[in-house]
């Protein structure tokens, strides 16, 4: 079977990995999500069974005939059950520890694997082959009686285990007659019983996630889908700083041999805004508060000046794009990119997203740190940048590399920045500042109404004075720029559906860009279409399209960035936060109310 994105993420908001349908670690970076991959097989250009491969960690059962996988309920703890031809079976439990300890969250840069016999006795081979220098070579290793040290590029990792170390070093096939524990983490001594400690950590990690999910305000319908999406969005947070990455991977192409291979392991302020907006709807205030701390640091560093659209999870501004020549890429479809040139872009919508993300903190009384007048004053220079740039060309949210225009979506986000600052000023009792920002918002609105509306075509255009269609125009209602029943919105929605919809799915735009004409649909755009259909009263059509998107999820219940029009194959980086945001928002919109069953 060819390589695909049917992968299960595990993680703990410090480190994450992707596990395939055979129970094999195929992607994982340490010590951070944007580090050199320790597990790099996903981009190794190989197909199962990876006999000569590197950058993997698997448990190969001799004569395996069946593999079953599922997460433990409401957790990111993965259980894989493998059965051999004689009916013997074992289970593999994979997770990254996360739980409360000593008054703080314990989330080490570590993965735990437990291998347990279930029935009969399986013979298995454990293969642990971490890589260094972006897949250039296997990591060098040394070992002791109960551990193996791997000298990876950005971190030396240590496997501590109660499995005979020589079984792993020599990849020896052996009988699995008892539970085996493996702790892969920092190069530190493990001064405890590894089996008992890993078992305790499993229980504590399960308890943590069950407790977190219990606090979510989920819709009545599609609860399991929403919960899985919410857990995965949380895994995309780098909790140490509060950053939220766009996806866990780099360089999964948007369609076959497209060259549209990007590194998404960074914090786009736009994507993070959508994530916190969706999780706020579920009541997950912890992620909002942590992200707002990240944002305040970004704003401070900007000192009222230019703010780039994305940063590293540790606030790194320079994400210089380069290639990893020793990794052939997903299915051999390179290049594999490290870094993202979009950090150099002018993307003016970012100022709106900073203020929109921050606004709730001025109104939400649940928060441990409610926003203050000083926070408002710190945001005003961001609003001023939005006002000054609302009618200036940028690269748009789609990050065009070869052209710039005044993009309607960016301008509406600049309007939203001024509008929300007016709301916040009123909440704080600052009448003069409220008037100031409301006047600014009115001026931006006038510019958009004048220049983004195409009178000849009778609809909004994607650019000032242009004719292009862009799926982001569907966001004008969500941003409260225009009402759903406004004839201008209805005309725009109709034009988008006619011009960008192919079958069930929606393109971002249909015009050629720097890499030609897009060949796949952008999943968040299809979810925006679901919302638009619902708001037009086409409820059953919206529900049907939403269900079709749910049916396209992986076995883990997740989505990547893009989807093929003809075969529904998933493409693009995975799991994609944008896509999971769309799933959550549409489920909340389309679900029956709880009062219908209470």
N, C-alpha and C positions, 0 to 999 in steps of 0.2 A: 504494500500500500504506500502511495507517495506521501511525502511530507505534507502536513496540513496544519491548520491552526486549532485543531481540536485538542486544546491544552488546558490543564488545570493550574491556576496560580495558587501558590501558598505564600505566606509572608507574615510579618509582624509590625509593619510601619517603620522598619529599619532596613530590612533586607527582604528580597522576594525571589521566587524562582517559578519556572513553568515546567510542568510534568506532563508527558505525553500519555497516550492511551495504553502504553505498555508499562507504565510506572517508571519511566526513565526521566531523570532531570535532563532537560535539553537546553535550558537557558537560565542563567542566574549570575548576577554581578555582585562582587564583594570588594570592599566593605559597603559601597553605596550602590544605588540603582544605576548610576551613571558611570560606574567603574568598569575596568576591564572585565569581560565575562570569565568567570571561573568555569561555567558550563556554557559552551558555545556551539553545540551541535546543531541548534536550530538554524544557524547561519553557515553551517559547514558544507552545504551543498550535497549532503548525503541523504540516502534513503535507508529506512530500516532494512536489515538489523544492525547497521553501523558496526559491523564486525571489526573493521580496521579503524573505527572512528575515535575521536578524542573530544574532550569537553562534555562528558556525560557521567551520569551516576545511575546505574541500574542494578536490578536483581533479576537475573535471567534464570527462570525455572526450566529445568531440563524436561523436554517433552510437553511444554505448556500447550493447552488446547483452548483455554478460556480465560479471559481477563474481564473482571467487573470492577467498575470504579464509581465512587460517589463520595461527596463530602459528608462528614459527620454533620448531623442536622444543625443548621444555623451557625456554622463555623467555617473557616478556611483550612480545616484539617482533612486531609485526603486519605481515604481508605481504598486500597487496591487489593482485590482478591484474585489470586492466580491458581488455576486448577490444572493438574497435569493429566496425561492420558490414562493413568491408573485411578483417577479420582482423588488423589491426594491434593491438598490445597494449603496455601499459606496466605497471610495478609501482610500488607505493607502499610504502615501508618506514617505519613509525611506531614510535618508541620514546622513552623518557626515559633519558638516559645514566646508567649506574651501573657503577662499576668501582673497583678499587684504584688509588690514585695518591698518591704522596708519603706513604706509610704510613697513609693513611686512605681512607675510601670517598668517591669523588667522585660526588655526587648533586645536581646543580644544579637549580634551579627552571627547568627547560627541557624543551622537546620538540624532537625532530628529525624532519623528514620528508625522505625521499629519493625522488625520482621518476626512474625509469629506463626508457628505451625497451627493449622486449624484441624485438619483431618489427615490421617496417614502421615507419610514422611516424603516431602519433596526434596529433590536434589537441586541446588541452586549455585549460581556463580555471581559474586558481587564484583562489579567493575566500577571503580572510582578513578576517573581520568580527567582531572581538572587541567585547564590550559592556562598559558601565560602569553603575554604580548599579542593579545587579540587573535588567539587561535594559531599563532605561529608554531607553538611547540607545547608538548605536555609539560606540566609543571614539574620541576625537580623535586625529589622527596628524600626525606630521611625518616627513620622510624625508631621507636622503642618497643617495649614488650606489649604495650596496650594502646599505642597511638602511632599515627603516621603524620608527619609534617609535610605540607605541600607549599613550595615557594612560588606562589602566584605573583602576578605583577604588582598589584596594589595592596596585597595583604598576604601574609603567611598564614595559612589555615591549618588547623590541627583536627584530625579525626581521632576521637577517643571512643573506644569500643570494647565490648566484652566478646566480640567475635575474634577468633584467632587472626592476628594481624597478617600472618603469612597467607591465609586464605584470600585476603583482599589484595595483597601485593602481587601474588602469583596468579590471581584470578582463577583459583582452584575451585572446581566443582565439588560440593560437599553436601552431606545430609543436614537439613535444617530440623533439628530435634528439640530445640528450645528457643525461647524468645531471644533475639539478638538486638542490642541497642547500639546506635551509632550517633554520635554528637559531633557535627562538623562546625567548628567555630574558630574563634581567635586562637592564636598560638599561646595558650595558657594551660597550666596544669589543671587537671580535673580531679580535685581532691574529694571525691565522693564515689559511691557505688553508681556506676554509669547506668546500669539497668534500672535500679530503683529511682534514681534521680530523673531519668527520662520519663518513666512512668508517672511520677508525680507531676512533672512539667506538662505532660499530656493532659492530665485531669485539670490542672489549674488553667491551662490555655483554653480547654473546652469550656470551663466555667466562666472565664472572662468573656468569651464571645457570646455565649448564651445570655449573659447579663447585658452585654451591649445591645444585642438585637432586641432583647425584651423592652428596652427603652425607646425603640423606634415606633413612630406613629404611622403604621403602614395602611394602605388602602385595603378594603375588604377583598377585592378580586386581585388575582395574580400575586399573592403574598410571597410565595417562594421565589418568584422571579425578582421581585423588588428587593427582598432580603439579600439574595445573592449579589445583585448589582450593588447594593449599599455596602456590603462587606468588602467587595472588590474595590470600590471607590476608596474606602478607608485604607486598603492595602496600598493604594497609590499615593498615600501621604507619607512624606518623610517627616516623622513626628518631631525629630530633634529641632527642626527649624520651622515646621508648619507648611513647607512647600508641598504642592500637589502636582505630580507629574502627569503628562498627557497620556502616557502608556508605559508599559514595562519593557518594551522592546525598541530596537532600532532596525531600520532597513528592511522591514517586510514590505514588498512593493505594493503599490496601490492597484496594480493589475500586472499580468504576466509580462516580464521583460520591459517594463515601462520606464525604468530609470527613476521613477518617483519613489525613491527609497530614502526615508528621512529618519533622523534620530529623534525620538519623542520622549526621551528619558529626562526631560527638563520641565520646569514649571512655567507654562504659558499663563499669564495673568488672565487671559480670556477664558481658557479652558477651566482654570481653577474657579473663576466666577460662576460658571455654569455648574460645577460640581457642588460648591457650597450652597448655591441656590436650590439644587435638587435635594441635597441632604437636609437643608433647613426645612423643606416641606415634610421631611420625615422626623423632624425634631432632633437631629444629630448636632446639637450645638457645640459639642467638643471639637469637631473638625473646623467649624466656623471660627471659633476662638483661636485655635492654633494657627489657622491660616491668616487671620487678621494680624497676629504678631509678626508673621513673615512680611505681610504687606506694609506694616508700619515701618519696618526696617528698610524696605525698598524705597518708600516715599522719603524717608530721612536721607538716604544716600543720594537721591535725585536732587535734593535741595531746591525744588521748584523748577527744575529743568527737565530735559528729555528723559522719558522712561521707556526703556526698550520693552518689546512684547514678551520676552521670556528671559529667565535666569536659571542658573544651576540651583540645585536644591540647597546649596550652602551660600546662596546669593551671588555666585560667580557671574560676572557680567559677560566675559569673553568666552564664547562657546564656539571657537574656531572650527570650521568644518574641515575634516580630513577623511582619508580612506583607510580601511583595514585590508591591506592587500592579501593577507594570508587566509581570509575567510571568503569563500566563493559566493556566499549569500544564500538566502532562502531558496531552495531548489536550484541552487547555482545561479540565481538571478541577482547578481551584484549590481552596483557596488554596495559595499557595506560602509555606511557613513558613521563617523563619530563627530559629535558636535552638530550645530545647526546654524547656518548662515543667516537665518531669520533674526538672530539677535541684533544684526546691523540695520534691520528694517525700521522705517517709519510706519507704524500702525496706530493710527490715532484713536481707534476704538478703545485702546488699553486704558485711557484716562477715565472713560466712563465705567469700565469694568472695575477699576480700583474703587471708585466712589460707590458703585452699586453694591459691591461686596461689603463695603464698610457701613452702609446705611443702616442695616438691621441692628447693629450694635448700639445705635442711638435710641432704639425703640424697644429692644428686647430686654425685659427685666429679669430673665432667667440667668443672664450671663454673669460669670464671676467678675469680669472686668467690663462694665458698661462703658460706652464711649463718652468722652467729656468734651467740654468747650475747647480744650487744648487740642483734642483730636480733630475737631471741626476746623480749627485754624490751620492745622497741618495739612488738611485736605484741600483748603481753598487754593493753594498754588496749583494743585492738580486740576481743579476746576478751571482755573485761569488758562492753563495749557489747553484744556479741552476747548474752551471758547476761542482761543487764538487760532487753533488748528482745525476748527470744524469745517472750513471751506478750503482746506489745503489738500493737495494730492498725497496719497499714501499707497502702500502695497496691499491694502485690504486685509480682511481676516483670512482670506485664502492665500495670502503671502506670495503674490505674484513676484517673480524675480526679475522680469524683464519689462514691466510697465508700471506706471503710476497714474492714478486718477483721483478725483474727489469721489470717494465711495459713499453711497447713501447710508449703508450700515454704520460706517465709521462716524458719519455726521450725526446720525440718530443717537449713537452712543455718547457723543459729545453733548448733544442736547440733554440726554438723560443725566449726565454728570451735573450740569447746571440745575436741572429740574430737581434732582434729589438733594443737592446742597440747599436749595430753597426749602424743601421739606424739613431738612434737619435743622436749619436755622429757626424755622417756626417752632419746632419741638423744643429748642433750647431757649426760646423767648428772645431771639435776636432779630427784631423786626426789621431793622435797617439792612442787615445782611440777607434776610429772606427776600426783601424787595429787590436788592441788588441781583441775587441769583435768579430770581423769577424773571426779571427783565432780561438778563442774559439768555435764559432759556427761550424766551419769546423771540429774541432776535435770531437764535439758531433755528428755531422752528420755522420762522419766516423764510430763511434761506433754503431750508429743505423743501418747504411747500412750493417755493418758486422754481428751484433748479433741479430737484429730483423728480418732480412730477412732469411727465411727458404728455403735454396736452394733445398732441397729434395721435399718439397711441392710446391715450386715455388710461394710463397706469403709471405707477412709479417705475423708475429705471434704476439700475444698479449704480449708475454714476451720474453726477451732475451734468445735465445737458446731453446725456447719452440715451441709448436705446436698449442696452444690454439687460438681460434677465439674470437674476441672482437669487438663489434660494434664501439668502439671509434676509430678503425683504419680508419673508414670513414672520420675522421677529418683531416687526413694527408693532404688532398687537401686544405681544408679551412685554415689550418695553413701555407700553402705555402711550406710545406716540400717536396711535390711531385706534379707533374702535373697530371691533370685528365686523360690525354691521355698516360701517362707513362704505359708501359706494366705491370710493377710491381703493379701499382695501379689497373689496370683493373683485374688482376688476383686476387688481394686481395678482391676487391668488389664482384667478382663472387663467391669466396669462402664464404664470409660473407652471401651473398644471399642464397647460397645453404645450409649453415650450421646453420644459425640463423633465417632465415625467416620462419614463420609459417603462411600460408595464406597471409594476407595483412600486417601483423605486424612483428616487429623485436625484438628479444630478445637482451638483453645486452650481454649475454654469455650463453652457454648451459650447462656448467659443473656445478656439484653440488657445493654449497658454504656452509657457516656455518649453513644455514637453509634449506638445501636440494636443489633440482633443481628448478629454477624459473618457475612459472606457468603462468605468464602474460608478455605481451610485455611492454617495456619501451617506452613511447610515443616519447621522443626526438630522440630515435634511429630510429623510423619509419620515422620521418622527415629527419634525416640524410640520410636514404635510398632514400627518395624522391629526395634530392639534388643529390645523386650519380646517380640515374637513369637519371635525367635531364642532367647531365654532360656527360653521356654516349650517349646522343642523343636520349634516350627513352622518349621523351618529353610527348607524350600522356599518356604513362604508368605512368609517374610521376604525371601528372595532375589528372589522375583518382585516384591514391592512395592518393593524397593530398585532393581531394574532399571527399574521404571516411573518412579521418581523420576529416575533417570539419563536416561531418554528425554525428560524434560521440560526438560532443560537447554537453554540457548541454544547458538548455534553456537560460542560461546567456551567452552562446557563449564561454564557457571556457572548459578546460581540466584538469584532475588530472594527476598524475604521470604515471599510468599504465592502461592497457586495457586488458580485457579477450579475448583470441583467438577465442573462440567459439561464445560467445554472445555479444562481444563488450562492456561489462559492464566496467565502470570506477572504478578503485581502486587506492589506494595510496593517499597521501596528496593533498589538493586542496585549491585554484587553484595553480597549479604547475608552477613556473616561467620557468623552462626548457621547458615544453610543449608549453607554449605561445611563447617563443623565437623561437621554431621550426616553429610554425605557421607563425610568422612574416617573418622569413627568407625565407621560401618556397614561401609565397605569393609574396614577392619581386622578387624572382628568376623566378617564373613561369608567372607572370603577363604580359599582353600586355603592351607595352610602351605607355605613354601618347600621344606620337606623332601619334599613330594609330587612335586617335579620335579628335585630335586638328586640 
